[in-house]
Amino acid sequence: MPDMLNKLKHHWNVTSRREFFTQAGSGLAAIALAAMLDEDARAASVDPLAPKKPHVAPRAKSVIWCFMEGGPSQVDLFDPKPMLDQLALQPVPASFHPEQLLTAQGAKPSDGLFPSRRQFKQYGQSGLWVSDWLPCIAEHVDDLAVVRSVTSDAVNHVGGVCQMNTGDILAGRPSMGAWVTYGLGSAARNLPTFIVMQDDKEILGGVQNYGSGFLPATYQGSLFRQGDTPILNLKPPAGTTDAQQRSKLDFLRDLNGLYGRDKEEDTELDARTRSYELAYQMQSAAPEAVDLSKESEATKKLYGMDDPETAVYGANCLMARRLVERGVRFVEVYSGSGSGWDAHQNVEKNHTKWCRASDKPVAGLLADLKSRGMLKDTLVVWGGEFGRTPFAQVTAGQSVDQYGRDHNPWGFTMWMAGGGVKGGQTIGSTDDIGLRAIDEPHHVHDIHASVLYLLGLDHLKTTYLRNGRAERPTGTGGHLIEKLWA
């Protein structure tokens, strides 16, 4: 060792051991700094949408999230409660602690428990309970994992829809589709990775539900519109050649690159540049992907496109299948966007309409995916931002048959199918009147953590450094619902 130090001292022209270690330490620091700078430079040049290695072996390649906006009633659809019949129109018993409730529109537990008017039956080999409002979905219960014990923090729709999409009742966090795109990258370079489809109205809260939040803007979702042209301005102007378009795009990219050389923090500029490139690529791929005329009449009928009541949601569900078939990772399909399922008055009339509009399309989606061998790696999620109260919301002058139900974030139902999920089971339960989750309660964060896991992402390792804090999709919460796949 002394000989080696003497050789190094001579080589570096140092006269003492102290001077040698001082220079050596400075050199190591410089090497570390150079490596960090080089890593930053590489990171800046890396394609943010390049496919990334998952944390765990994925069970699902993509997600189709059937979002029933407005809050479907769990006690009228998947969670039968005989006690509601026994205590019909009686005040909520004190044992259920009604004094702790803060309802959205002032529904009073003292106005009485409101029994379901629906008939429930057990279906399939698993014997899962489903009401007569959803006869088509009922035929697929052996593929469903029904979680009856979901909870959220939201009392109103804007906060509830936001939390179901982003994990927080306040706007500003990335949506689930954005996290998936950030964590896994794109599997289809000529189509958006994250696509949102609404029906006849805008989603409450708008872009905050499919935005990228504090993630770079390139991870935000793309909103598809209804009709034959879901993507506006996709076709080039008449007489414009491909070479002209390519030249204009390259020139625009160069100009943006010059402008953005000292603006690396401006992710919107980068996202806009990449969106131009994606739009160019989509001109050849997207028209074919969204062209439902390519489908057989039998397939269209399977989704209910031959019936005006089911045609809109049926077309959106069919398009969702076509999109995931072509590599899109995350598709949200809204039923009742603008809170259509919000049954404060006349839950019978409201839910009859929306169940009718969505039941056959969702069942068609499950059947179509299964027949094509796609259900095994496509995760289908069904649910709203919360459920509805088991007690009535009474409006002056209305008969009992016209009573509604208020918002219920304390215990409601969602289900998943495909994508590695073990079907034919119920997970968790609510109390005897369907008010609160009591057995295996699962917060929205647990739903998110589990969806990410099925896609191959560990929600604890999916992080983004923001203001010195490693942010993750589930905030400080989230536990896996392992029964979904165990």
Backbone torsions as a table, in degrees:
resi	resn	phi	psi	omega
1	MET	NA	-45.6	177.5
2	PRO	-58.1	-39.7	179.2
3	ASP	-62.4	-41.7	179.6
4	MET	-63.1	-43.1	178.7
5	LEU	-62.8	-40.7	179.4
6	ASN	-62.6	-40.7	179.0
7	LYS	-64.5	-42.4	-179.6
8	LEU	-67.3	-39.0	178.1
9	LYS	-61.0	-41.6	179.7
10	HIS	-67.4	-41.4	-177.8
11	HIS	-64.5	-39.9	-177.0
12	TRP	-91.4	0.7	179.0
13	ASN	58.7	50.5	176.7
14	VAL	-114.4	156.3	-173.9
15	THR	-110.0	-8.9	-178.6
16	SER	-146.7	161.9	177.3
17	ARG	-62.1	-40.1	179.8
18	ARG	-59.4	-44.8	-179.4
19	GLU	-65.9	-36.4	178.7
20	PHE	-61.0	-49.3	-177.2
21	PHE	-68.9	-31.1	176.5
22	THR	-63.3	-48.0	-180.0
23	GLN	-67.7	-37.9	179.1
24	ALA	-62.9	-43.2	179.0
25	GLY	-62.7	-41.1	178.3
26	SER	-63.4	-38.9	179.5
27	GLY	-64.2	-42.2	178.9
28	LEU	-63.5	-40.2	178.2
29	ALA	-62.3	-40.5	179.6
30	ALA	-65.4	-38.7	178.1
31	ILE	-63.0	-44.0	-179.6
32	ALA	-62.2	-43.9	179.9
33	LEU	-62.8	-42.9	179.6
34	ALA	-61.7	-40.5	179.5
35	ALA	-64.1	-41.0	179.8
36	MET	-64.5	-43.8	180.0
37	LEU	-64.4	-39.5	178.7
38	ASP	-65.3	-38.7	178.4
39	GLU	-63.9	-42.2	177.9
40	ASP	-62.4	-40.9	-179.4
41	ALA	-64.4	-41.5	178.3
42	ARG	-64.7	-42.4	-178.7
43	ALA	-60.8	-38.2	-178.3
44	ALA	-67.0	-28.7	-176.4
45	SER	-93.8	-10.7	-178.8
46	VAL	-71.8	141.6	176.6
47	ASP	-69.5	116.9	-177.5
48	PRO	-66.4	-15.8	-179.6
49	LEU	-101.3	6.8	177.1
50	ALA	-63.9	140.5	179.1
51	PRO	-55.6	139.2	-177.5
52	LYS	-120.9	153.0	-178.2
53	LYS	-73.1	129.6	178.2
54	PRO	-71.5	162.8	179.1
55	HIS	-76.6	-36.4	179.8
56	VAL	-132.6	163.8	179.4
57	ALA	-61.4	119.1	-177.4
58	PRO	-72.2	141.7	172.0
59	ARG	-94.1	-24.5	-179.1
60	ALA	-123.9	146.5	174.8
61	LYS	-94.3	-27.5	-174.3
62	SER	-153.2	166.1	-179.2
63	VAL	-126.9	135.0	166.3
64	ILE	-116.7	112.9	-175.9
65	TRP	-102.3	108.8	177.6
66	CYS	-86.4	100.2	-172.1
67	PHE	-96.9	112.1	179.3
68	MET	-90.3	87.0	-170.7
69	GLU	-74.8	130.5	179.0
70	GLY	123.5	-23.2	175.6
71	GLY	101.8	84.4	176.4
72	PRO	-68.5	147.5	-174.8
73	SER	-82.6	113.7	-179.0
74	GLN	-64.0	-35.6	-176.7
75	VAL	-77.6	-6.3	176.9
76	ASP	-109.5	-1.7	-173.7
77	LEU	-126.2	-57.1	-172.6
78	PHE	-128.1	-4.1	-171.6
79	ASP	-131.4	74.7	-176.4
80	PRO	-65.6	140.4	-177.9
81	LYS	-132.4	94.6	179.5
82	PRO	-57.2	-29.1	-178.5
83	MET	-62.8	-26.9	177.3
84	LEU	-62.5	-34.1	176.1
85	ASP	-70.6	-39.0	-178.0
86	GLN	-68.3	-33.1	-176.8
87	LEU	-109.4	26.9	-173.9
88	ALA	-52.3	127.4	176.0
89	LEU	62.6	12.8	172.2
90	GLN	-90.7	150.8	177.2
91	PRO	-58.4	150.5	177.2
92	VAL	-59.7	124.4	-179.4
93	PRO	-57.8	148.9	-178.0
94	ALA	-59.6	-26.4	-178.3
95	SER	-63.8	-17.6	178.1
96	PHE	-95.0	5.6	175.9
97	HIS	51.4	57.7	179.1
98	PRO	-65.0	-21.1	-178.9
99	GLU	-66.8	-14.9	-179.1
100	GLN	-89.0	-1.2	-174.0
101	LEU	-90.3	139.3	171.7
102	LEU	-122.9	101.5	-175.7
103	THR	-87.7	158.4	-173.7
104	ALA	-69.5	-44.8	-175.7
105	GLN	-119.5	27.1	170.7
106	GLY	75.8	20.7	174.2
107	ALA	-60.3	134.9	-173.3
108	LYS	-104.3	126.1	174.6
109	PRO	-57.2	-23.1	179.7
110	SER	-74.5	-14.6	178.9
111	ASP	-74.2	-11.1	171.3
112	GLY	111.3	145.7	175.2
113	LEU	-69.4	140.0	-172.5
114	PHE	-114.9	104.4	-178.3
115	PRO	-66.3	150.6	177.7
116	SER	-70.5	142.3	176.4
117	ARG	-89.7	-0.6	-174.3
118	ARG	-89.2	158.3	174.3
119	GLN	-100.4	126.3	179.0
120	PHE	-100.8	144.3	175.2
121	LYS	-138.1	158.2	172.1
122	GLN	-91.8	139.2	-176.0
123	TYR	-126.6	159.8	173.1
124	GLY	65.7	-178.3	176.5
125	GLN	-68.1	-26.9	-177.9
126	SER	-79.5	-22.1	179.2
127	GLY	72.6	27.5	178.0
128	LEU	-68.4	145.1	-178.6
129	TRP	-87.8	131.9	175.7
130	VAL	-142.7	144.4	-179.4
131	SER	-83.5	168.3	-178.9
132	ASP	-72.3	-1.6	173.7
133	TRP	-73.8	-22.2	-176.0
134	LEU	-126.5	60.7	-176.3
135	PRO	-66.4	-28.4	-178.6
136	CYS	-77.2	-47.3	176.5
137	ILE	-61.0	-34.0	-179.1
138	ALA	-57.3	-28.8	-179.7
139	GLU	-71.8	-6.3	-177.3
140	HIS	-116.7	18.5	-173.3
141	VAL	-60.3	-28.2	-178.3
142	ASP	-70.3	-9.0	173.8
143	ASP	-100.5	-5.6	-173.4
144	LEU	-99.1	139.7	165.4
145	ALA	-108.7	107.4	-173.2
146	VAL	-95.5	114.7	178.7
147	VAL	-96.4	109.1	-175.2
148	ARG	-92.1	3.1	-169.9
149	SER	-125.8	38.8	179.6
150	VAL	-79.9	141.9	176.5
151	THR	-131.0	153.9	174.5
152	SER	-140.3	178.0	-177.6
153	ASP	-103.4	0.5	-169.2
154	ALA	-99.5	136.8	173.9
155	VAL	-101.2	-23.3	-179.7
156	ASN	-115.0	170.2	-172.3
157	HIS	-69.8	-46.9	-176.0
158	VAL	-59.2	-45.7	177.9
159	GLY	-68.0	-38.3	-178.7
160	GLY	-67.7	-45.3	178.3
161	VAL	-64.3	-40.3	178.8
162	CYS	-62.3	-44.7	-178.9
163	GLN	-67.7	-39.5	179.4
164	MET	-65.3	-25.1	178.6
165	ASN	-92.9	-35.3	-171.3
166	THR	-119.8	-13.0	-177.5
167	GLY	93.7	-5.9	-177.6
168	ASP	-136.4	145.4	178.7
169	ILE	-75.5	-14.9	178.6
170	LEU	-100.9	141.3	-178.7
171	ALA	-68.9	153.5	173.9
172	GLY	128.2	-16.8	179.1
173	ARG	-92.9	158.0	178.6
174	PRO	-66.1	147.9	176.0
175	SER	-78.0	164.1	-179.0
176	MET	-60.4	-41.6	178.5
177	GLY	-61.5	-34.7	177.6
178	ALA	-67.8	-42.0	177.5
179	TRP	-62.0	-41.0	179.9
180	VAL	-63.5	-43.2	178.7
181	THR	-64.4	-42.5	177.8
182	TYR	-63.1	-41.9	-174.9
183	GLY	-78.6	-30.0	-173.8
184	LEU	-117.6	-16.2	-176.0
185	GLY	76.0	-168.6	-175.7
186	SER	-100.3	142.6	174.1
187	ALA	-106.3	-2.9	179.6
188	ALA	-138.4	102.2	-172.7
189	ARG	-77.3	-8.8	179.7
190	ASN	-109.8	11.8	174.7
191	LEU	-141.8	154.4	175.3
192	PRO	-61.0	152.0	179.1
193	THR	-82.1	-26.9	-173.6
194	PHE	-132.0	117.3	-174.0
195	ILE	-127.5	140.3	-179.4
196	VAL	-122.8	134.4	176.9
197	MET	-128.2	125.2	175.8
198	GLN	-105.2	172.0	179.0
199	ASP	-100.3	-103.9	-171.2
200	ASP	-94.2	-8.3	-179.7
201	LYS	-136.4	171.5	177.3
202	GLU	-76.3	149.0	174.5
203	ILE	-65.5	135.1	178.3
204	LEU	-63.4	126.8	-176.8
205	GLY	95.7	-15.4	173.7
206	GLY	61.1	-136.0	-169.1
207	VAL	-65.0	-20.0	179.4
208	GLN	-59.7	-22.0	-177.6
209	ASN	-83.8	-15.1	176.5
210	TYR	-133.8	19.6	178.2
211	GLY	-83.0	177.2	-178.7
212	SER	-98.9	-3.4	178.1
213	GLY	57.8	-127.6	-179.7
214	PHE	-87.4	-3.0	172.3
215	LEU	-72.7	160.1	175.5
216	PRO	-54.0	145.6	-171.8
217	ALA	-62.9	-20.5	-177.5
218	THR	-65.6	-14.4	-177.8
219	TYR	-91.6	0.9	-177.9
220	GLN	-71.1	161.0	-179.0
221	GLY	-79.4	163.1	176.9
222	SER	-111.3	127.0	-179.6
223	LEU	-88.5	120.9	174.8
224	PHE	-95.8	140.3	-179.9
225	ARG	-96.2	166.5	178.5
226	GLN	-76.6	163.4	174.3
227	GLY	97.1	-168.6	-175.6
228	ASP	-76.8	-15.0	179.8
229	THR	-125.6	72.8	-179.0
230	PRO	-64.2	-20.6	178.2
231	ILE	-117.3	113.8	-177.1
232	LEU	-75.0	152.3	172.2
233	ASN	56.8	33.8	-178.2
234	LEU	-80.6	-34.4	-177.6
235	LYS	-79.1	138.5	176.7
236	PRO	-69.9	156.8	177.6
237	PRO	-59.0	148.8	179.7
238	ALA	-57.7	135.6	178.0
239	GLY	88.9	-5.2	179.2
240	THR	-87.9	123.1	-178.8
241	THR	-84.8	164.5	178.4
242	ASP	-63.3	-38.8	179.8
243	ALA	-63.2	-40.1	177.7
244	GLN	-64.3	-43.2	178.2
245	GLN	-61.8	-45.1	-179.0
246	ARG	-61.4	-40.9	-179.9
247	SER	-64.9	-44.0	179.4
248	LYS	-63.7	-41.5	-179.0
249	LEU	-64.8	-42.2	179.0
250	ASP	-64.9	-41.0	179.0
251	PHE	-64.1	-43.2	178.6
252	LEU	-63.4	-40.3	177.9
253	ARG	-62.9	-40.9	178.8
254	ASP	-64.2	-42.8	179.0
255	LEU	-62.8	-45.0	178.4
256	ASN	-63.6	-35.6	178.3
257	GLY	-64.7	-42.3	177.4
258	LEU	-63.4	-44.7	-179.5
259	TYR	-65.3	-35.4	-173.1
260	GLY	-93.9	8.0	-177.3
261	ARG	-59.4	-36.1	179.8
262	ASP	-108.1	22.5	-178.7
263	LYS	-131.3	49.4	-176.7
264	GLU	-61.9	-24.3	-178.9
265	GLU	-78.0	-9.5	-178.3
266	ASP	-84.5	85.6	-177.1
267	THR	-72.3	-22.4	179.9
268	GLU	-67.2	-35.1	177.8
269	LEU	-64.7	-45.2	178.6
270	ASP	-62.9	-42.3	-179.6
271	ALA	-63.2	-39.2	-179.4
272	ARG	-66.2	-42.4	178.6
273	THR	-61.1	-44.4	179.8
274	ARG	-68.2	-31.4	179.4
275	SER	-67.6	-34.7	176.4
276	TYR	-62.5	-42.9	179.8
277	GLU	-65.1	-42.5	178.8
278	LEU	-63.2	-41.9	179.1
279	ALA	-59.8	-39.8	178.5
280	TYR	-62.9	-44.5	179.7
281	GLN	-66.3	-34.5	-177.3
282	MET	-70.0	-20.0	-177.2
283	GLN	-60.0	-27.3	178.4
284	SER	-96.1	-33.3	-173.4
285	ALA	-92.0	-41.7	-171.8
286	ALA	-65.5	-43.7	-179.1
287	PRO	-55.9	-38.8	178.6
288	GLU	-70.5	-38.7	-176.6
289	ALA	-65.6	-35.2	-175.3
290	VAL	-100.3	6.5	-178.5
291	ASP	-86.5	95.2	-177.0
292	LEU	-72.7	-11.1	177.9
293	SER	-67.3	-15.8	178.0
294	LYS	-71.9	-17.0	-177.1
295	GLU	-84.3	151.8	179.2
296	SER	-71.1	159.6	177.7
297	GLU	-63.8	-34.2	178.5
298	ALA	-63.9	-39.3	178.9
299	THR	-67.6	-43.6	178.5
300	LYS	-60.7	-40.3	179.1
301	LYS	-66.7	-36.3	177.7
302	LEU	-56.6	-36.8	-179.9
303	TYR	-87.8	-2.5	179.3
304	GLY	83.5	20.8	-178.0
305	MET	-74.6	-8.0	177.7
306	ASP	-89.9	2.4	-177.3
307	ASP	-123.6	124.3	-178.7
308	PRO	-54.8	-31.4	-177.5
309	GLU	-72.4	-25.8	-177.4
310	THR	-115.2	-1.6	-171.8
311	ALA	-64.1	-41.8	-175.2
312	VAL	-66.7	-53.4	-178.9
313	TYR	-69.6	-32.0	176.7
314	GLY	-61.7	-43.0	179.3
315	ALA	-64.8	-40.3	179.7
316	ASN	-66.4	-40.9	178.6
317	CYS	-66.3	-39.9	177.4
318	LEU	-64.4	-41.7	177.9
319	MET	-64.1	-36.5	177.6
320	ALA	-60.1	-42.3	177.7
321	ARG	-62.1	-43.3	179.9
322	ARG	-63.2	-34.8	-178.5
323	LEU	-71.1	-47.3	179.8
324	VAL	-67.7	-29.2	176.2
325	GLU	-61.5	-26.7	-178.1
326	ARG	-103.0	13.7	170.7
327	GLY	102.8	1.2	176.6
328	VAL	-67.6	132.2	-172.6
329	ARG	-83.5	-35.5	-169.9
330	PHE	-140.7	118.2	179.8
331	VAL	-127.1	127.5	173.7
332	GLU	-106.5	131.4	-179.1
333	VAL	-124.1	108.0	-174.3
334	TYR	-87.1	131.6	168.8
335	SER	-110.1	123.7	-178.2
336	GLY	76.2	31.9	178.2
337	SER	-55.8	141.4	-171.1
338	GLY	87.7	19.0	175.9
339	SER	70.7	44.7	179.2
340	GLY	-62.9	-32.6	-178.1
341	TRP	-80.6	8.0	-173.7
342	ASP	-79.3	95.6	-169.1
343	ALA	-101.7	61.9	175.9
344	HIS	-69.1	-28.5	176.0
345	GLN	-125.7	139.4	172.6
346	ASN	50.8	66.9	179.2
347	VAL	-59.2	-30.1	179.3
348	GLU	-62.8	-48.3	-178.8
349	LYS	-68.5	-44.3	-177.4
350	ASN	-62.3	-53.8	-175.2
351	HIS	-72.2	-27.8	174.2
352	THR	-59.6	-42.8	-179.9
353	LYS	-64.2	-51.0	-171.6
354	TRP	-78.6	-30.4	172.9
355	CYS	-65.7	-42.2	178.2
356	ARG	-61.5	-40.5	-177.2
357	ALA	-70.6	-27.6	-170.9
358	SER	-113.0	-21.9	-172.8
359	ASP	-60.3	-55.6	-178.1
360	LYS	-65.6	-42.9	177.1
361	PRO	-59.4	-42.7	-179.7
362	VAL	-67.1	-43.3	177.2
363	ALA	-62.6	-39.3	176.7
364	GLY	-61.9	-40.1	177.6
365	LEU	-60.7	-47.4	179.7
366	LEU	-61.1	-45.7	-178.6
367	ALA	-64.6	-42.6	-177.9
368	ASP	-66.2	-46.0	178.3
369	LEU	-59.3	-42.4	-177.7
370	LYS	-66.8	-41.9	-178.1
371	SER	-66.4	-25.3	179.8
372	ARG	-93.8	2.5	-178.1
373	GLY	73.8	17.7	-176.2
374	MET	-97.0	-17.2	-175.5
375	LEU	-66.2	-28.9	-177.4
376	LYS	-63.9	-27.4	178.8
377	ASP	-124.1	18.1	171.5
378	THR	-118.4	119.1	179.7
379	LEU	-88.9	121.2	175.9
380	VAL	-103.6	125.9	179.5
381	VAL	-116.3	134.9	179.6
382	TRP	-127.7	134.8	175.5
383	GLY	161.2	171.0	176.6
384	GLY	-112.3	-166.8	-179.0
385	GLU	-79.4	-21.0	172.8
386	PHE	-166.9	-175.4	177.5
387	GLY	-105.7	-150.1	-178.3
388	ARG	-136.3	155.5	-174.8
389	THR	-70.8	147.6	174.6
390	PRO	-77.9	-13.5	175.5
391	PHE	-96.0	158.7	-171.6
392	ALA	-76.3	150.8	164.0
393	GLN	-107.7	112.0	-170.8
394	VAL	-98.3	129.2	175.0
395	THR	-111.3	133.4	-176.6
396	ALA	-54.3	134.6	176.0
397	GLY	88.7	-6.2	-179.6
398	GLN	-94.1	149.0	175.7
399	SER	-80.7	170.0	179.7
400	VAL	-57.7	-37.9	-178.8
401	ASP	-65.5	-13.8	-179.1
402	GLN	-106.0	8.7	179.6
403	TYR	-64.7	152.2	176.3
404	GLY	-113.0	-170.3	176.8
405	ARG	-135.6	144.9	179.8
406	ASP	-88.0	-179.7	-179.6
407	HIS	-70.8	143.6	178.3
408	ASN	-135.7	97.5	176.5
409	PRO	-91.6	2.2	-171.9
410	TRP	-89.1	-13.3	178.6
411	GLY	-179.9	105.9	-177.0
412	PHE	-144.2	177.4	-170.2
413	THR	-111.8	138.2	166.4
414	MET	-135.4	160.6	172.9
415	TRP	-139.4	158.4	175.9
416	MET	-131.0	154.4	178.0
417	ALA	-148.3	151.9	177.8
418	GLY	71.2	-169.9	174.7
419	GLY	55.6	34.1	179.2
420	GLY	90.2	-0.5	-178.8
421	VAL	-77.0	139.3	175.7
422	LYS	-83.7	112.3	-175.5
423	GLY	-82.2	175.3	176.6
424	GLY	71.7	33.2	-178.7
425	GLN	-142.9	153.1	169.3
426	THR	-110.1	144.9	-179.4
427	ILE	-124.5	125.7	178.5
428	GLY	74.2	174.1	179.4
429	SER	-157.5	160.0	172.1
430	THR	-100.8	174.7	179.5
431	ASP	-69.6	-175.7	-171.2
432	ASP	-67.6	-13.4	177.8
433	ILE	-114.0	1.5	177.8
434	GLY	77.9	28.7	-177.7
435	LEU	-93.0	-49.8	-175.7
436	ARG	-126.8	147.2	172.7
437	ALA	-72.2	127.4	-178.5
438	ILE	-120.4	-29.6	-179.3
439	ASP	-113.4	120.9	-179.3
440	GLU	52.7	56.6	176.5
441	PRO	-63.3	138.9	-178.3
442	HIS	-129.7	114.1	178.7
443	HIS	-70.5	162.1	175.4
444	VAL	-51.5	-36.8	178.2
445	HIS	-59.2	-34.9	178.1
446	ASP	-67.8	-39.0	175.5
447	ILE	-59.6	-47.1	-179.0
448	HIS	-64.0	-46.2	-180.0
449	ALA	-58.4	-39.0	-177.2
450	SER	-73.2	-39.9	177.0
451	VAL	-61.7	-44.8	178.6
452	LEU	-61.5	-42.1	-179.2
453	TYR	-62.3	-42.0	179.4
454	LEU	-64.1	-26.2	175.8
455	LEU	-85.2	-7.6	178.4
456	GLY	104.7	8.0	-177.6
457	LEU	-108.9	130.3	172.4
458	ASP	-84.8	118.7	-175.0
459	HIS	-64.3	-21.2	178.1
460	LEU	-79.9	-21.7	-178.8
461	LYS	-102.6	-10.2	177.6
462	THR	-84.6	91.3	-171.9
463	THR	-126.3	156.6	176.7
464	TYR	-140.6	124.7	-176.3
465	LEU	-76.5	119.4	-178.5
466	ARG	-136.6	117.5	-179.2
467	ASN	52.4	39.5	177.7
468	GLY	81.6	2.6	-178.8
469	ARG	-116.3	133.9	177.9
470	ALA	-82.3	97.1	-179.5
471	GLU	-79.0	147.9	175.8
472	ARG	-137.7	165.1	-171.7
473	PRO	-60.6	-30.3	-174.6
474	THR	-103.7	18.3	178.5
475	GLY	59.1	-126.2	178.8
476	THR	-102.3	10.6	-178.2
477	GLY	-120.0	-162.3	175.4
478	GLY	100.1	120.5	173.5
479	HIS	-132.9	145.4	179.8
480	LEU	-70.5	137.8	172.3
481	ILE	-91.8	81.2	-169.9
482	GLU	-66.2	-22.4	177.2
483	LYS	-62.1	-20.9	-180.0
484	LEU	-59.2	-34.7	-176.4
485	TRP	-125.0	-6.0	-176.7
486	ALA	-70.7	NA	NA
